[in-house]
C-alpha cells in the first residue's frame, strides 16, 4: 500500500488556552479531493491552520513521509502545500495580473510548471477581463477566483481550501466547482473545507465529518448520503 501524500495523526491544536482539536487522524492520497465537513466552530479551519504551522499544535503531520509539524509556515508552503483562506487574502493595491505573478513559484517536483497565468484566465475569463484592475475593487466572487488562482500559481501538490463558495452567487459557485475538478484532473490533491454539502459530495472521493474537535465520520460521499444519523447529528442545522 502506497504512503499517503498527507498523514495527520493524533493532532491536537490550541488557540491560547483553548483546546480545539483533540487527537485528529486523517490522510489524503495523491490526486485525491477530500472534503472536511461539519458545523461552524467545530475545528475545521483550525485543522488546516495546524497543518500549515499557523497555530500551536501537537501530534504528527507528515507530508510525503516527512514530518512538517513544527516547521515554519513558509517552509511548509515551499514543501508543496498551498492554502486558500476563508478571508480571500489578496493584495488590494496590486492588479489582478500582479497578484497572480506574485504567487508564481517553481515546484521542484515538476520539470515544467503545471500552471500559467493564461491557464488561470481560461478557467476564469472574468480575471482576464479585469487583469489590469486593482484587486481591491473586485467583487467578492472575483476576489475568490483570484485567491484560488494565485495559490495555484505556486504549483502546490496539495491545496487546503477553506469555504471557497461562502457568500458567492450560484453562477460563481459552479465555476469554483469546475475549478476544483480541474485540479483533480491535473493531479493536485485538495482538502476542501466546505459548508455546501451538495458541492462537497459531488467533487470529493472521501469525506471526513468533524464534531467538537474530533473526526466523527470517515467514508465516501455515498456512505455519508446513506447515513442519516451522522448527517442529522453533525451536519444539519
C-alpha positions in Angstrom: 0.0 0.0 0.0 1.4 3.4 -1.0 2.1 6.1 1.5 -0.5 8.9 1.8 0.6 12.3 0.5 -0.5 13.9 3.8 -0.9 11.9 7.0 -2.2 13.5 10.2 -2.0 11.5 13.4 -3.0 12.4 17.0 -3.3 16.1 16.1 -4.1 18.4 18.9 -4.4 22.2 18.4 -4.8 25.2 20.6 -5.8 28.9 20.5 -4.2 30.3 23.6 -5.6 28.1 26.4 -8.5 26.8 24.3 -8.0 23.2 23.3 -9.6 23.0 19.8 -8.5 19.7 18.2 -8.5 16.5 20.2 -6.4 13.8 18.6 -7.4 14.1 14.9 -6.3 11.4 12.5 -6.7 11.9 8.7 -5.0 11.3 5.4 -5.0 12.5 1.8 -3.7 10.5 -1.1 -2.1 11.8 -4.4 -4.6 13.4 -6.7 -7.5 13.0 -4.2 -10.1 15.5 -3.2 -11.2 15.1 0.4 -14.0 17.1 1.9 -13.9 18.1 5.6 -17.4 18.8 6.7 -19.0 20.0 9.9 -20.8 22.9 11.5 -19.1 26.2 12.1 -16.9 26.3 15.1 -16.0 22.6 15.3 -12.4 23.0 14.4 -12.2 22.5 10.6 -10.3 25.7 9.9 -8.1 25.1 12.9 -7.1 21.8 11.4 -5.9 23.5 8.2 -4.0 26.1 10.2 -2.4 23.4 12.3 -1.2 21.6 9.2 0.3 24.8 8.0 2.0 25.7 11.3 -0.2 28.7 11.9 -1.5 27.6 15.4 0.1 25.8 18.3 -0.2 22.1 17.7 1.0 18.7 18.9 1.0 15.2 17.3 2.2 14.4 13.8 1.7 15.9 10.4 3.7 14.1 7.6 3.8 15.4 4.0 5.3 12.9 1.6 6.7 11.0 4.5 8.5 14.0 6.1 7.4 15.4 9.4 6.3 19.0 9.0 4.7 19.8 12.3 7.0 22.4 14.0 8.2 23.8 10.7 7.5 27.5 9.9 4.6 28.2 7.6 6.7 29.4 4.7 8.8 26.2 4.8 5.6 24.1 4.7 4.4 26.2 1.7 7.7 25.6 -0.1 7.4 21.9 0.6 4.4 21.9 -1.7 1.3 22.8 0.3 -0.9 25.7 -0.8 -3.6 27.5 1.3 -6.7 29.4 0.3 -8.0 31.1 3.4 -11.7 31.9 4.0 -11.0 35.7 4.1 -9.8 36.0 0.4 -6.4 37.3 1.2 -5.4 39.3 -1.9 -3.1 42.3 -2.3 -5.7 45.1 -2.9 -3.4 47.7 -4.4 -1.9 45.3 -7.0 -3.6 44.4 -10.3 -5.0 41.0 -11.0 -2.0 40.1 -13.1 0.4 41.3 -10.5 -1.3 39.2 -7.8 -1.0 36.2 -10.0 2.6 36.7 -10.8 3.4 37.3 -7.1 2.1 33.8 -6.4 4.3 32.2 -9.0 6.8 29.6 -7.7 8.6 26.7 -9.3 7.7 23.3 -7.9 11.0 21.3 -7.7 9.0 18.1 -8.3 7.8 19.3 -11.7 10.1 19.7 -14.7 7.9 22.3 -16.1 5.3 24.4 -14.3 1.8 22.9 -14.4 0.1 26.3 -14.5 0.4 29.6 -16.2 -1.4 32.9 -16.0 -3.1 32.0 -19.2 -4.4 28.8 -17.6 -6.0 31.0 -14.9 -7.6 33.2 -17.5 -9.0 30.2 -19.3 -10.6 28.9 -16.1 -11.9 32.3 -15.0 -12.3 34.5 -18.1 -13.5 37.3 -15.9 -10.0 37.6 -14.5 -8.7 38.2 -18.0 -11.2 41.0 -18.4 -10.0 42.6 -15.2 -6.3 41.8 -15.4 -5.2 45.4 -15.1 -7.7 46.3 -12.4 -6.6 46.7 -8.7 -7.7 43.6 -6.8 -9.2 45.7 -4.0 -12.1 46.9 -6.2 -13.0 43.4 -7.5 -16.3 41.9 -6.4 -16.3 39.2 -3.7 -16.6 36.5 -6.4 -13.8 37.9 -8.5 -11.6 38.1 -5.4 -12.3 34.5 -4.6 -11.3 33.5 -8.2 -8.1 35.5 -7.8 -7.3 33.9 -4.4 -7.7 30.4 -5.8 -5.6 31.2 -8.9 -2.8 33.0 -7.0 -2.4 29.9 -4.8 -2.4 27.6 -7.8 0.4 29.7 -9.4 2.7 28.4 -6.6 2.2 24.9 -8.2 1.4 23.1 -5.0 0.9 19.4 -4.8 -1.8 19.8 -2.1 -4.1 22.8 -1.6 -6.1 23.4 1.6 -9.2 25.4 0.6 -11.4 27.0 3.3 -15.0 27.7 2.4 -14.4 28.7 -1.2 -18.1 29.2 -2.1 -19.1 31.2 1.0 -21.3 34.1 0.0 -20.9 33.6 -3.7 -23.6 33.8 -6.4 -24.7 30.4 -7.8 -23.0 31.0 -11.1 -19.7 31.7 -9.4 -20.2 28.6 -7.2 -20.5 26.5 -10.3 -17.2 28.0 -11.7 -15.4 27.2 -8.4 -16.7 23.6 -8.6 -15.3 23.3 -12.2 -12.0 24.7 -10.9 -11.8 22.1 -8.3 -12.4 19.3 -10.8 -9.7 20.7 -13.0 -7.2 20.5 -10.1 -8.0 16.8 -9.7 -7.5 16.2 -13.5 -4.0 17.7 -13.2 -3.1 15.7 -10.2 -3.4 18.3 -7.4 -4.7 17.0 -4.1 -7.3 19.1 -2.2 -8.5 19.3 1.3 -11.8 21.1 0.9 -13.5 22.7 3.9 -17.0 23.4 2.8 -20.5 24.1 4.2 -22.4 23.3 1.0 -23.0 19.6 1.2 -24.0 19.2 -2.4 -20.8 20.6 -3.8 -18.6 18.7 -1.4 -20.2 15.4 -2.1 -20.2 16.0 -5.9 -16.5 16.5 -6.2 -14.8 14.6 -3.4 -13.7 11.0 -3.3 -13.8 10.8 0.5 -15.4 12.7 3.3 -14.5 13.5 6.9 -17.0 14.9 9.3 -15.7 16.8 12.3 -17.6 17.5 15.5 -16.2 19.1 18.7 -12.6 18.8 17.5 -12.9 15.1 16.7 -13.3 13.2 13.4 -16.8 11.6 13.9 -17.2 10.0 10.4 -15.0 8.9 7.5 -16.2 7.4 4.3 -17.2 8.0 0.7 -19.9 10.6 -0.3 -22.2 7.6 -0.9 -21.6 6.4 2.6 -22.5 9.8 4.0 -25.6 10.1 1.9 -26.7 6.7 3.3 -26.0 7.7 6.9 -29.0 9.8 8.0 -27.9 9.7 11.7 -24.5 11.3 11.1 -26.0 14.0 8.9 -28.7 14.8 11.4 -26.3 14.8 14.4 -23.3 16.6 13.0 -24.3 18.5 9.8 -27.9 19.6 9.6 -28.9 22.8 11.2 
